[in-house]
């Protein structure tokens, strides 16, 4: 089947605007992760879902960031009042029964 | 919390030679250590992983070793080929196997 997909692939927004980033995990994967990757850095953990619930949101940098997964499949990462420092590639990954995380292609967010 | 350090940041080796990338971690409770390969502009992909109850694991030209006492683990690539050129990331499980803490990455350059 298809791998993890993310939309949009690129998003350019202005400082202060609201953005939503979408992740479609591999069908049947119950675990879903959001990461943020800045240039030259490793992925930074943001939040982990097991099913519909956020099992660990300790990586969200502040209350401007929020993520949902209402039906246990598609997830949306929401960023309010965007700042220039939010510019990065946002990666989504999903996992099934094992520990391997399968990554999507990422959304490149640029805040002007 | 867990902290992962990775060295070197850049590694250049002659085609056919071996490459070694090293990582250290801080949390003795970590028990899962994956290595991911990320080609330019692409998503990270798992190449090998090891659990804390195993000291070494090998898959063709790739091997990983783990020293729990010293809290370090290494990636070994033998007979390097041009397609091995990429950024390699190590990671260690955080307070659960679901949360991965990533190293900063090693850019591996294979010289023809």
Interface residues (C-beta under 8 A of the other chain):
Chain A: X31 X33 X40 X41 X42 X43 X44 X45 X48 X50 X55 X56 X58 X59 X91 X95 X99 X100 X101 X103 X104 X105 X106
Chain B: X6 X32 X34 X42 X43 X44 X45 X46 X49 X89 X91 X94 X96 X97 X98 X99 X100 X101 X102 X103 X104 X105
